[in-house]
């Protein structure tokens, strides 16, 4: 059963906040449903559904909202709260109910707390460990997320079993489902996702100008949102988060509406929203697998739609009864207006062939285990592209050094014209392959027909379980492979994992004796080569490196050229000193430049006053050192940073590994 977050009231509250955020104002929206006044007795609001469990607010005899519960199969009902305090935003998943409460806060205070109730034990518990304007809790039964309504928001996660609380960083209205958190960006109009298992986060919807996400719902696999602009126009869109290269699907055109509605919900395989058509409220369903939108024959004004139980919409009537609209069967026809179905190419059924034009597009094979995404300008004219599964048996499973590779499936990419730009290839692998524990060592490899071996192309594995993504520059045969490299002198070492991940990706090598030499010192040339390999930098066409002491035939010249062209390394009066030992502050400057140039973002600086040798940092390196500590690229040794100390091979492997993680390239 997928959990179905419900952000009732989010759209109305966020309209003002989005406008202010886009104008860079440090304000947050007012509470949409946290009025202190008494409610009419018996009034039912703020439904939330999870499986057979339904909760809602209902005013008691004093007009105070209390949380009520009903089991949808047995009909069992009970009242979960009876306190005189104000409450808001009830949410249920499994046997856990969460809400915001003012029980311990003065009525005139802006502070709220987060509470939970366990349906099995009947235990009520306050969750947040610090005071603040805590709001909109969401649980997936394992943990709870909420946010503090300070400027730009502060998100928190609490693990229900251990009671440990974590600050997830900046963001608004976080929604938790299946270990993933989707949240509203605080400084622009888009939304992003954080995977709690890997720690990776990345933008899902990027919007600029006057466009912003009004509100959204998330069930662990799909995000459904309403997008608006300051011209008063709106549209609905859908995106799968399980397929790394999936693009948003426009469900309705962007247009002005005579009325707006707050209801959106996601079920197991169907979703629903209400849109104004011809001046009337119309309930629409969505088949999540295809993105097909269809009309649901129901009078949406007849009752309050609570949400999904499986694929059944739950409606609560004024008389207290509950009814259902089952959307699990085949629904009415019609495609997605203005868009393509998730997992299809050009609106066609998933297949192995498509015409990709100058505007770009996608091609997905059958079950979604292989997908190609082409950016605009890849082809000058309509070009036939094929994606075919091929047998692995004819290919020797070895790399350029003869090392054994383990493979899952191979795919042939064919195109009637050369690629003008790199394409994004996403390949899946079986969850039964036992590769989940070594996910970061996986990569996409290309077969070299002339030389008879496979070469590593790249591999982003943290965006979705069971998938690996990389950019490719030409047609050919590609496969997800595991190159499991280890070194005897790195076994049990504190840097073992980072060393082995980078070695499996072809970023670091061992010595000619088959060891890694983790304590060996690193030269400036060696670190430049590491950076170039990790970021897949390529040198320009000119033959000479921009430094007098870097001859064009040296083993490191291409890497230094590439790093210099990317702005990551600089010389001193025309010299690079390639064989000089790399100091920690020199390494740090290169790392921070790499992060900021690759990400396009400025890293946040940390206070270095707690380190006893902070004054020993060179003036030209101080800002970079501060940023590297802030990003946890380096941590120091106790209360020392040792800025003038040399860098070991193990230390270099760890910081490169951390850099790739910060850039979402693991």
C-alpha positions, 0 to 999 in steps of 0.5 A: 500500500502506498502512503497518500500524503494530503496537503489540504489548504496548501494551495491557498496558503502557498499562493502568497508565499510563492509570490514573496519567495520569488521576490526574495522576501523572507516571509512565510505564509499564514496558517490556512487552517489554524484559526483559534476561534471555536468551530460549529459543533459537529463540523467535519474537516481535514480528512486523511486516509491510509488503507482502511484508516480514516481520520478527520477533525470534528468540533466538540461541544465547545467548538474545539476541533478533535481528531476522530477515527474510523476503520473503513471495513469494520466501521469501528470509530473512536475519538483520538483527542479530547484536549482543549488546545487548537489543532491542525493538519491531521495525517495518518499512515498505517497505525500512526496519526500525526498533527500540529498542536498548541497544547503546551504553547500559549494561545497568543504564541506563534509556536506549535508542536508536533504530536503523534498517536499510535492506534495500536497502543493508544499512546499520545506523544509530543515529537519535536525537541525544540520550539518553533512554528512547527507545521504540516507533519507527514508520516510514512509509519517509519518516520515523521517530517515537518517544518518550522515556518521560519524564513525559507523553512527548516525541515525536520525528520524524526525516526519513530522507533529510535526517537532521533531527530534530524534537521533536513535543511532548508525547505517548505511543506515536506511530504514523506513517503517510503523513505523519500521526502519531496518538498517545496523549494524555499527560494524558487517556485520548484520542488525537490526530493531528498532520499533519506536512505542515500542522503542524495537530493535533487530538483524535480521541478525547476520553474523560473520567472512568474511560474511556481508550484502552488501545491502538490501530493506525493505517494513515494513513486509519483508527484502530482502538482498544480502549477500557477503563474502570476497571470492567474493561470494554472495547470496540473502536472504529474511525474514519476520519481522512480524513473530518473530520466522521467519528464513532467507530464502536463495533464491540463493546459495552462489557462485561467480558471473561473474557480480553483479547487484544493483537492488532489490525491494519489492512490496505488495506481490511480490519482484524482484532482478537481478542475474547473471546466466550463464554469463547473467543478469536474472530477478527473482521474489519472492512470499513473502508469500511462498518464491518461486523464479521464472524467469520473462520473461523480457529483463532486459536491455531494460529499467531502472527498477524503482521499484514496484507500488503495484505488478507491476514492473515499467520500464523507457525507454530511450525515456521517456516512462514507462512500467510495468511488472505485477507480481501479477498473478501466476508465474513460478514454482520452489521452493526456492533453498537451503531453506524453505518457510517462515511459512512452516516446512521442505518445506511442506505446513503449517500444524500441523505435522512435523518431526524435526531432530537433526539439528532442524527446525520449525513447523507452523500451517496453517495461522501462528498463531502458530509456534514452532522453535526447536534449533539443539540438541533438539531431538537426532533423527527424531521426530514427532511434532504436533501443534493442536488448541484445544477448551478452553471450558474444561479448567478453566480460572484461575491461581494458585491463582484463579485469572481470566484469559482472553484467545484467543486460546489454542494450544496443543504441542505434541512430540514423545520424550522429549525436550532436549532443550527449544523450542521457541513458538510463538502464535498470537492473534486477533487484534480485541481482544482489547489487543493492549493497554495492550500488555505488560501484555500478556503472554503465559501460560501452563495448569497444568492438575494435578492442574487444573490451568494455569501458566505463562511461559513468554511473549515477545510481542514487536517484532511483533504486534499480537504475543507473544513469549516464550520458553517452555521446554515440550509438553502441552497445551499453550495459550496467556492470559491476567492476568490484575492485579491492586492495589488500592494504585497504581492507578495514581501512577507514577509507576502504569504501570510498577507495573501492567505489572510486576504483570500481568507477575507474577514478583511482588506480592501485600501485604496480604491486596491486596495492593502494598505498593509502598512506602515500602522499599525493602530488598536485598532478595526481590530484588534478588527474583524480578531479578530471577523472571524477568529473569526466573532464576533457581537455580542449583541442590545443596540444599544450597545457597552459603551464611551462612545467607541464609538457604535452607528453606527460602522463598528467598533461591532459588531466591538468589541461582539462582541470585548468580549462574548467577553472579548477587549477591555477599556476604560480607565475606560469608554473604548475609544479606538478610533482610538488606535494599537495597541501590540504589547503590547495586540495580544498581550493580545488574541491570547492571550485569543482563543486561551485563550477559543476553545481552552479551553486555557491557553497555555504561557509562555516565558522572556523574559529573552533579550530586551533590552527585556523590562523595558519590558513593562507589568506587565498585559501581561507574562504575555500577552507570555510566552505569545504568544512561547511559542506563536510568535504573535509572535517579536520583532525579533532580541533585541527585542520592542518592546512599546510599538511600534505594530503594522503591517497586515502584522504584524497579518495575520501574527499573526491567521494564526498564531492561526488555525493554533494554533486549527486553523481554517486 
